[in-house]
Structures are given as structure tokens and as C-alpha cells.
Amino acid sequence: MMQNKALLSYMPRWSVLLLDLVLCSIAFWLSVWIGSGSFHYTDLTQQPLQIGWQFVIVMVTQLIAFGIFHTYSGILRYSTFIDTTRVLLSNVCTLVVLVLFNIVMDYMTGTHPFMNTVLAIYAPTSFVLLFSLRVGVKTLSETLERNQGSPRVMIYGTQSAGIAICKMLRSAGNTPYRPMGFIANTNERYNYDLAGMHVHPLNDKLFDYMTKRNIHHIIVSPIKMQEIDPAKDLQIFIDHNIRILTTPYFTQWDNLDDLDFQRIGRIDSIRIEDLLERPKIDINMDNVRQILHHRVVLVSGAAGSIGSELVRQIQRYEPQATILLEMAESPLHDLLLDLKKQHPSARFIPVIADVRNRERIEQIFNELRPDVVYHAAAYKHVPLMESFPNEAIQANVLGTKNMADISVKYHVERFVMISTDKAVNPTNIMGASKRIAEIYVQSLFRKLYAKDPNCTKFITTRFGNVLGSNGSVIPYFRKQIAAKEPVTVTHPDIIRYFMTIPEACCLVMEASTLGNGGEIFIFNMGKPVRIVDLARNMIRLAGYTPEVDIPIVFTGLRPGEKLYEELLNQKETTLPTSNDQIMIARVREFDFDEVSTRIDQLIETSRQAKPFTTVKLMKQLVPEYISNNSIYEQLDPQ
């Protein structure tokens, strides 16, 4: 059966042309038989032009018309309206030429070589045969495909985008899904047919119908995704174990030509990121352009999840140059290749350096003189840092201190520090180290500003978990689901805030324009998500049933982990900004001279490989730091 399908799908051009000529030959002799015998009883031997020569002239004319309109270039099983139009035009062209030939010969000799009746019968007869060939091959191919169990799908939405997807499924070669009908919104009209398929209302009867017809997939166009609230409107399908698919935007579909029609848009499973409730992000691009256009911008941790996206988004504002500061060689190399391909005219300066090395950082600032600094370099993994507090202090505190101090020395205009929600009421080493870094840059700015209002503006941004970042839960779940392994969740009640990498970076850049210095900006992260619900939805989106096909295993909270994250300390309040997705946290102020001395002591202690001493000093600097599920709980007051 597969061989038959392949034969129907990919017949060589010459064989299609030969088959068309055979059908035209049948149409010609059938027309002669009907035209001469049934109507006029004409003696074919008495024709001005022998019937054999008539046949040759008709076939040659038809062959030339086939060549002009490329009727043989399409693949038969993917025949469309365009192919039918080409066949029709070739037949009309042949008829016109032969009629004109008759008129000319009649004018010159007084006789016409072809019977007009034969020509009048030949044109529609040959078209019907050629059209039937294409419809027959396409129908037979679809029948063979159905017999092989092609997955059946419903199309969610009845507008032009849904209809386009239906046509794509029926004609494209690399999309094995078989459309079975349309699904209308509750406010749309239904109980009618569209593109030859029934439109069903979205209700409980729909899922009974899908179960009876063995339909386990729906396709949602990207345009439809913008019209609905995916987190709410698609959850009903996930709850019924319906797999949700989508296509790229039509502008991203491959351009079609006669040889490549089967490469029309691909179909992928919808991303879990699209089903999380998050506020729509809008930023003031003009403000961002004012601080980045034709400026030298430095991004530390440039090859990381946040850093690399910052670099990409910065290019929209045409900086003079972008300095890519990174200590990991291979990721930086990969990023640089990608950036040069996407932005061939932009200037990128890759720099291998460690923010903990003060002399090296100063050398870079002295040579390249950045105007704006985005400091994203940091250690971020909670369980690892719980085991290595000294390294957390070196990277997150000393690294930030070096970058901040040197930015002041070389008159950087703006210094934007990327922090985390784990810095609020920290329960782990990582969060506490980031809070200490926040304290340093804030108190440094206040001291500088008191002497010079035109000093470097230090701005801090806090946000929660970033979807798809290195080491985040979603890529980890995807790997487990792909391997059909149990999905591991630490606790059934654990919740987290989520934001996509592009969303986070957009807000970081706008926050850098809103700040006058010393602020800690927090972002509207939307509603928190239960991780176990996230895991269940990801399993369903992959086409499996939670606890049946793939179990969920609870492993217990990891060291330093807490059930929920906070964006603000209880003692803190917020102030609004011009962007309702960005707020300013009003936090406790610290005296720089006192804080600086204690942070220097902390950094020096971290070099002595005495983790408990280091953590004790951290808790003194950040009294709200109370360890959770950690060996350092013994240092907390009882």
C-alpha cells in the first residue's frame, strides 16, 4: 500500500504528460465518433484533411498548450484549483488555435480541415478526462492515507485562518492530519457546513462526537490564539485529553511553487508557555531608543538565557556597539555566530572575562568605555548555591561590586542589575546573595547622588521564574515527558510566578528608562502557577494521560526551596510607574559606608572556604534571611 501511495504521490513529469496525452487521444477519437457518426454520419475518408493528420495536429497543439501552462508540473495527489485552472486554460488555448486554423483555411481554400462539431465536443471531453484523472488520484491517495490511520483533527475557529489550515491539510504533503470538521466559539453561528465539513458548537456534545470519531487533536491558528485567552479557552480541551496543535503565521509558511507545494507550513504542538495567564506586555520603545541608540552597551552574562535575549532585543535600537561579556567560551561563540547571521551590519565585541576578576573588568571598561551596562552575570541555581555559599558570594556579590565600582569610575550612564524574586525574604543562599548585591548598588547610588546628581544611575529589576531559561522546570519536564519517564515535582502545593524570556527582557529595558537611580523595579508576573498543574498540562499537551501514561512523582522540597515566591518584603510597599506592569519597591535604606565595610568582610570570608562563617555574616546583613530545608537552619534564631 505504501508503494502505491508513493507511486501516486511522485509520478515523474514525463509520465504525467504522457498520461494526459493518452486521455486527450481518447477524447479526440471519442469526439470524432460522436461528431461524425451520431450527428452527421460523415464519411471520414471524404474529409479535406485525413483523420490521421487531424489527430496529429490536435495532439501537437495540445502538447504545446500543456508546455505553455505547465499542466504536468504539479504532483497529482496535491492537485488544487490552480492545477485545474491550468488544465482548463490549456484546453481553451488548444480549442482557440484549432478554430482559428479552421477560419484561416476556410478563408484561403473554402474548406475547413476540422469539423466544428468535433472541436466543440473535444474541448470539454478532454477537460473532463484530465480533471477526473487528478481528482481520482487525489481521492485514491487520501483513501490510502485514511486506511493507514492518519490522525483526525478538528479545526478551532471558522474564520479565514481556519479555512486556510483546512486547505493546507488537504493539499500539503508533509501534514498527515485529516480534518474532520470545525469548532465554533460559543458566540459564533454553528450547525452549518464550511469547506465541505460541519461546524460544531463548543459544548459537551462536541467531546462525545470526538470520542466516537476517534479524534484526539485540534488545530488552532496563531491568529485565533490572539483572539482568545489561551489559558482559559483551551483548558477545556486539555482537560479532555485533546492534544492542541498550531501552525506558524501564514507569512512564515514556505513559499509555494510547482515543485515544492508539499512544503507548506508545518504543524507543531502548542507550547505550555501559551497557556499560562500573564498580562500583556507593552513597552515605550521611544524611551528605550533614547538611552540605547548609538550607545556602547555592555551585557554581562551575555550568553545566558536573559543576557542573550537582552543582546538580541538591544539590536532593535541600533546601538553603536554591543559588548558581550561572558566567561563561558562555547556559549559565547555560538551566540556570536547567531548574532552575526541575524544582524550582519551590527557591531558585536565578544569578551571572555570573569566579573570576579576586578583587574580584567577594569581593563575592559578602560578600553571599550560602555555607556550602558546590563549586569546579568550571576549564579542562579538554588540547590547548587546552597552547597557552595562561598561561590555564590564571589559571583553574585563580588561580581556585582566590581561591575558597579568600575562603572562609576568610568562614568557609565546607567547600570541595570538583574535580580530575582528570591531576594525577598530569602530562604536560600542564592536569594540572600542577590539581596546583598541589591543593598550594595542601592546604597552606593545614594552616596554618589548626594555629591553629584549626574552620577551613574543604578537600577535593579526583580522578576520570578523565566520560562525556558537554562535549568528551568519546563525544559526539564519536556525531557522527562519525551523519554516517557516519571515527571518529578518537589511538592504538590509548590507555586511559582512565570514570565517568558522576551517579556522579562522587554520590561528590564523599559525599567532602565524609568529609573532615576536607586530604585528596585518589580514586574507584574500575573497569577502564580501550581507546578503540579503545569506538569499535568504538559503531559496532556504531549498526547499522554497524567498518572496513566506518565506518572507524577513528588520528591520533596530541595535545600533552600520554599513553597511560594514573593515579589515584595512584608515591610515593603510599591509605587506605580508609567507602565502598569512595572512597580517600584520601596525598601529599607542602608548607609553605604557601614554596608560597604560589612560586605568587604563577607567577601574576604568567602575566600577562606568557611561556609558556615560566610552564611552567618549573610544572615547578619540580611536579618530576614531564614534558611529553609537547609543545613544552615541552625544559624537562625530559634
Summary of the structure (lengths in Angstrom):
residues: 638
radius of gyration: 35.1
end to end distance: 75.3
largest distance: 119.9
contacts: 2112
relative contact order: 0.07
helix: 52%
strand: 15%
